[in-house]
Each structure stands twice: as structure tokens, then as C-alpha cells.
């Protein structure tokens, strides 16, 4: 009898553990390139907390975003759809995106499944308040509005340190109160940790989208001095810029940008610590990623300040070459196969169905039309076949040096269609990851097949075409 009771008690405990729903934390950095972390080989930037997270989870070497700019990439993350489906960017000649009423965001999907939902940081998906996080599935919204970057990273955040920048960035709503000199990355971290430390009767879906490391380049002075000192002991070969894809920055050598990266790394460390202190870490899925590649390129003759170098990847933010679309992606916490390296080809539209699937929640194929679950790649190290598309109809040749194009990647081939010029490029990225050897010719069997796919896909999504300016 006693044995039977012990069995029933143990079974009840195990059943409750297995029935417990997993929490989710999605941590997004703005403008962080694939090589902007020490985990991937940066000699200048220091990211010990990001590196440590990778040792406890899956580090993806073939992770991409749905677009190399902020607004469309975030649309892909929130909806599971390619931004080209709704003409983002490009709809009515604008770069803005107001989420339509029929879009079920990833936050709303989790809320519909009994989760409490939290958003902090950069939203950037529309001017209208009714399209902001608190009206699109998130119970709590801290600083999520139409702003794409702060006027200042130091409180008061809506007062630019450089008055010339006042017209470039919108007001961040919801952070009107604060302490003089408070750093924005730290403030968003503090708000998020307070939420984690609160009482949670239901599982939570939490998204922290930092404004860092987007311009303006501003960081805490102590960290800036640390990297200025480190820089004195380093040397670099070659000129600062080369004329390629506009102008390409060759060196990671900006101490302010390095300090900004360390601040977001410290933020991740604080989030992980809060989860562990509350004994939540082992039941939480943690996603670390970026919205696109680092700001490494500018138009020829443009003197704008450039943040980083994505080399050896080609180009950066704004470009559909690897430097603009390839990003860090780590999935850790309540996932098997710790310290695993995955070569699974994936894009940020896949996070929507993958996180639902990892939490044993129903998928919504009518919503995440372009995202697929890569759960098996995470839990069983099984590769899932993916074909990925990009469409850039509002190039900024003067600003970032890019050109209008549609791109497809399937297996190890990546075809570019520069439709304004009726020109093609193709790269075999397993053998040529830095896109140096254009192997396109009209009779190439793969090129023919991928060309047909691009044209069919453009028609299917009704891709907008706008001449370069």
C-alpha cells in the first residue's frame, strides 16, 4: 500500500512538472552584426554573457532575418510573414508599417493560449497607437511605439545631445519619467527584471527589443574609456574604408559602439540571472538574436558615421548580401542539446511557429505563412529543408550603398535579381560564404531553377517595385 501511494505521489509530481507550460524570453538587439560578438570571433567587442548562453543552448550558423532593415524585419518577426506580402517597405512609397487588424502577432498567439505577455523597447511598426504592442497582444508595453531610435541614450531620452539629430528620431512614449543620466539599455533591463521578479500565476511570453546598438552612438563613459584603452593595443591593416557596395568599413574600432555592445551583453546577463534566481531558467526558452546586420556601409561620398565592420561577410545593414541579413541566433534554456552548433537554414519568420511548437501550442499556418517550425532541428538535430526569399524595393544607395533586388536562397545557392538593371548574381555560399565569386550564367541549371522561383514568388506576394533614388 505504501509503495502504491509513493508511486501515485511521484506520478502526480511528475505529471504536474510535465504539464507546466514553458515561459519564453525573446531578446533582440538592434543593428548587431553576426561578427559583432566575441562568440563569433570579434577581437574588439566583449560579450561574455552571450557566449555563456550559447554554451547552454543551440548556436545557429545559418540564421537570417526577413529583411536587412528594421521595420520589415520586425514585421517578419511579429507576424511570421515575409514583409513583401504587405508591401513593407514600399507600400505607397513609404517605409512605415501599420499592422493590419487581421494580423495575429506572436505575442497575441501566446496570449490566446493563456500566457501573460510583456514587451519592452523598440516596436517601430507604425505611427498609430492602436498598432503598438499594448493593442496588439501584449499585456504590458514599456517604450514600444513608433520610434526607431532614441534621440538620446541618456535620460531624458527625448532630448538629443546633438540638436542636429532632433528631426531624425521620434519621441519614445512611456519613458517620460526617469533619473538624470540614466542609460536607456539599463532602464529597459531594469523594467524587464522587475517583471520577471513579479508574481506569475500564468506562464509568460516576454520580448525585450533593445534600441541599442542603433545610432546615435552613445555609451557610458566608463565603458568607452575601457575600449579606448583597449584600442591603443590593437593594430589594423588596410584603409578604414574600401569602395565596394558603396563604401565598406573594414575595421571594428569604434570604442563607443563597443561599449554599447557590452551594455546589451550585461543586459542579457541580468535577464538570465533574474530567471535563475527565481528558479525559472530551467522552464524558460530564451532566444537571443538581432534584427539585421551591423551598420557597416554607406553611399560613395557620404560622410555619415559608420558603427562597425561585418567582414569577412559582404556588406551590411540595407544589403541582402550576408552582412546585411545573417544574424546571431541562440536558443537556450529549456531546450535539449546544450552547446550544440546548428547549420539549419532559418529566418526570423520561423521563430513564431518554432516557439509555439517548442511550447506544445497549436500552430497558426494561416498567420505564419512564411515561417516554419524548426523544432526538430533544435531537439533532434535534424535539418529541415528551407527556401528563403528577400525583397528590397526601397534601396538607399546614397545612405547605405545598396540596390533594389529580390533574392532567393535554397540549399547552398543564393541568387540575386537586380530587377532595375535586369542583372543577376549567384553565389555558392557553402564554398563562398563571403560572396566573392559570382557563378551566375544563363545556362547554369540551378540559376534557371532559382530564376523561375524568384519570378513566381514576386507574383505570388505581389512584390512592390520602386525605382532606386
N, C-alpha and C positions, 0 to 999 in steps of 0.2 A: 504493500500500500504506500509506504513511504517513498519507495522507488518510483512508483507511478506518479505521486504528487510532485516529486522533484522533476520528472520528465515533463509533466504538464506545465510546471512553473518555468522551466528552461525554454520550452517551446513557445510559451506566451511572451517571454522576454525577447527571444529571437524574432518572433513574428512582428513585434512592435518595432524592433530595430529595422527590419527589412521593409516594413510598411512606412517608415518615416520618410517624408519627402525631402529631397535634397535642396539645399539653398544654392543660389547661383550668384556669383560676383563677376561682372564684366568690367575690366579695367582698360580704358582706351586712352592712348597718348596721341596728341595731335602733331602731325608732321614728323614723326620719328621714323628714321630710315632703318632698313634691315641691318646695316652695319653700324648703327648708332649705339650699340650696346657692346659691352666687353665680352659677353657670351659669344658673340659672332666675330670677335677679333679686333674690336676697336682698341687701339693703344692709348688713346687720349681720354675717352669717356669712361667713367667708372659706374658700373651698375651691379653691385654685389647682390642686391635683393632680387633683381630679375634673374640673374644667373642661378641663384639658390632655388627659385621657383621652378626653373627648368629641370633641375635635378630631382624634383618631386613630381614631375609630370611628363607631358609629351611636348617636345620642341619640334615644330614643323619647319622644314627647309623649303617647301614649295607652297607657301601661303601668300595669297594675293588679296587685293581689295577690288571692288567692282568699278572703281574709277580713281584716277590719280589726283582728285581734288576733294575738298572737304564735304561740300553739300551732297553731291551724288554718292560718294562713298558712304556717308551716314544714312542716306536713303536706303541703300542696299542692305546695310546692317539692320536697320529697324524694320524693314518690310520683307526681306528675303527675295527681293526682285532686282533685276538689273535696272538702273536708273533710266536707261534709254527707253524703257517701256512707257514712261510718263513724260518723256522729253526733258529729262534733267541731266545735264544742263541743256538749255536751248529752247525750252518752251516759251513761245512769244518773245524769243530773243533775250531771255533772262537767265540768270544763274541761280535764282531763288527757287525754293521748293516749298510749296504748301501742301502738306499731306492731305490727300482727299479723305472725305468722310468714310469711305468704304475700306480704307487700309486698316488692317489689324496689326498694330506694331508688335514687336516681340514682347514688350512689356505688357501689353493688353492680353496677349496669349497666355502669359503666366498668371496674370490677374484672373482671367477667366477660369483658371484651374486652381483657384483658392490661395494663390500667393499674394502677399503684400509686396508692393513694388516701390522702388526708390530710384530716383535719378538725380545726379549732381553733375554740374559742369556744362560743357558745350553741347547744345542741341543743334542750332543752326539750320533748322528745317522749316523756316517760314517766318514771315513778318507778323502773321496773325496770332494773337494769344490763344485762340481756340485750337491752334495746331501745336502748341507747346506741350511738354511732357505731362503736366498735370491734367490735361484734357485729352491725352492720347494713351491712357493706360497706366500711368504712374501715380501712385497714391501721394508720393512726396516728390516735390521738384525743388531743387536748390540750384538757382542760377541758370536753369535751362531756358533759353529764349532765342531771339533771332540773332544775337551777337555771334560773330565768328571768331572774335579775338577781343581781349580786353584793351581798353585804352591805356591802362597801366596794370602791371602785375602787383603793384603795391597799393594798399588801401590809402585813399579812396580810388577804387578801380576804374571809376568813370571820369577821372581827371587825368588826362595824359601828362606824362612827364615832359614830352615834347609836343607843344601845342600844334605843330605842323601835322601831327597824326590824328588830330581830333576828328577829322572828317572821314577817316579810314575805317573806324570801328564803331559799332553801335553800343548803346548802353546795355550793361549787364543788369538784368532785372532780378531783384531779390537779395542783393548783397549791398544794399544802401547803408546798412549799419556794419560797423567793424572797428578795429583798433588801428590807429595811425601806424603806417608802415607794415601792417600785416601782409604776408605774401600769399597770393591767390592760390597757389598749389597747396600750401599748408592749410589754408582756410577750407578748401574743398575736402581735404583729407580729414580735418577735424570734424566737419559736419558728417562725413561718412562713418567715421569711427564711432561717433555718438549714436548714430542709427544702429550700428552693429551691436553696441552695448545696451541698447534698449530691450524692452520685453517683446518677445516674438511668440505669439500663440500659433501663428501660421508660418510656414516656410517663406523665405523672402527671395525676390529677384532684385538684385542691386546692380546699377550701372553707374560707374564713375568715369566720366569722359572729361579728362583734363583739357584746359585751354592750352597749357604748356605741351609741347615746346614751340608753339606757333609764335611768330613775331607779334608784338615788338620784343626784341631780345633784351630781357631784363631779368636779373637774378640777384640772390642775396650776396652781399658784398664779401662776406667771409668765404663763401664758396668760389666766387670769382677770383679772389686773391689766391686761393689754393691752386686753381688751374693756370693762372698767370705764372705762378712759380713752377708748376709742372712743365709748362710750355717752354720755359728757358732751358730745360734739359733735353729738349727734343729738336730734331732737325728734319727738314723735308727736302725732297728732290723735285726739281722742275718748277715752272712758274705757278703762281696762285690759280690762274685760270687758263684753260685752253679753249680754242674755238671749235666746239663740237656740240651739236644740239643746242644752238645758241652759244652761250659761254658756260663751261662746266668748271666748278670749283674742284680743285684736286686734293686739298688738304683738310683734315679735321683739326682745326687750330683756333677756334673761337672760344676763349675761356668763359664767356657769358653763356653761350649755348651749352657748353659742358656743364656749367653749374645748374642750368635749367634741367638738364637730363638727370643730374644727381638728385635734384629735388623731387622729380617724379619717381625716381627709384626709391627714395626714402618714403614716399607716399605709399608705394606698393608694400614696402616693409612694414609700415604701420598698419595697413589693412590686414595683412597676413597675421601679424602679432595679435591684433584685436580678435581675429577669428580663433586663433589658438588659445588665447587667454579665456575665451568664453566656451571653449571646447566645441566650437562649431566647425573647425577647419576640416576634420575628417568627414563631415557630412555636407561639405560645400564644394561645388565645382567652380574653379577660378579660371577665368580667361584673361590673358594679357595680350594686347595687340596694339596696332596703330591704324590710323585712318588712311594713310598712304605713305609714300616715300618722303625722304627728307628734302628740304628746300636747298637744292644744290646747283640749280641752273637759272640763268637769266638771258634775256634777249641780247644780241650783239650790240654793244654800245651802251647798254643800260647799266647804271652805276648803283643799282639797289644792293643793299647788304644781303649777302647770302650766308645761310646758317651753317651748312655742313657740306661734306663730300660723301657721296654714295659709292664711290669707287671701291672695288672694281666693277660694280654694277653700272650699267649705262644710264645716264641722265638722272632725273629726279622728279619731284612734285610737278604735276602738269603733263608729264610724258607717260606714254604707255610702254616705254621700254622698262626693263626690270627695275631700275632705280626708282621709278615712279609708282609702281604697282605692287612690288614684292615687299612684304612687311614681316616683322616678327610675329609669331603666334605661338603661345604656350597655353596648354590646357592642363591644369593641375588640380590638386585637392582630391576630391572623391572620384578619382579615375584610376584604373589599373595601369600596369606597365610604367611605373615611375622611371624617370631618367631615360625614357625612350626617345629616339630620334625617328621622325616620320617623314618620308618623302611623298606622302599623299598630296596630290594636287588639289588645292581647295581655294575658295574665295570667301569673302566675308558674308555673302548671301547664304552660305552654308551654316553659319553659326545659329541662325534662327531654328531650322529643323533639327540640327545636331543637339542643341541644348534641350529642346523638348524631348528628343529621343533619349538622351542620357538621363533625363529625369522621369522616364517612362510615362510621358504625357502624349496625348494624341497629336499627330502632325496635322498641318492645315495646307495641303497641296494647292488649294485654290488661292492661297495667300503667298506662300514662299514658292512662287512658280519657278524661280531660277536657282533656288537653294536646295541642296540635297543633304541628307544626314550622312555624316562620315563617322558615325558611332563605331562601326566595325573597324575602321582604321585606327581608332583610339583604343578600343577594348580588345581587339583581336589582331591588330597589326596587319589587317587585310586591306589591300589597295582597292579603291573604288574608282572606276573609270569616270573621268570628268572632261567635259569640253567647256571652256570658259571664253566669254566674249567681253570686249571693252569697246566703248564708242565715245569718241571725243569730238563733239560738233562745235565747241566754242574754244578753240585753241587761243593761246595768248603768246604769240611769237615775240612780242616786244617785252612782255613781262618775264615769262619763264622759258621762252625759246621753243615751244612745242608747236606741232602742226596737226590739223584736223585728220583723223583717221579712224578706222574700225579695225579691230584686231581679234583674232581667234587663236587660242592655244588648245591643241589636242595632243595628248601624249607628249612627245618631246619637240614638237614643231610649233612654231609661232609665226603666223602670217599677218603682216601689216598691209592694209589697203588705204593708201593716202588718196582718197577719192577726189579731192580737188584737183589733183595732178594726174589722176589715173595711173598711179605708180604703186608697185608692190615691193615689199621686202619680206624675206623669210629667214628665220634662224632656227638651227637645231640646238635647243638650249641645254640639252644634256652634255653635248660636246662643246658648245659655245655659249656658256652662261652669261657672258659679258656682251653678247650680241655684236660681235666684231666682223663676222663673216657672213655676208648676205648670200644665201644659197638659192635665191629665187631665180627660176627661169620658167617660161611659159609651158614647157613640156614636162616639167617635174610633176610626177603623179600626185605627190602629196599636195603640191601647190594648187593643182587643178581641183582636187577634192576640197581643200580648205577655202579656195576662192568661191566655190559653189555654196559652201556653208555660210560664208560671210554675207553673200548677196541674199540668200534665203532668210538669214537671221535679220538683216536690216529690214526686209519686207515684213517679216513676222512681227517685229516690235514697232514697226512704223518709225524707224530711226530718223530723227531730225537732222537736217543738213544745213549748216550756216557757213557762209564763206569766212575764211580767216580774216581777222582785222589786224 
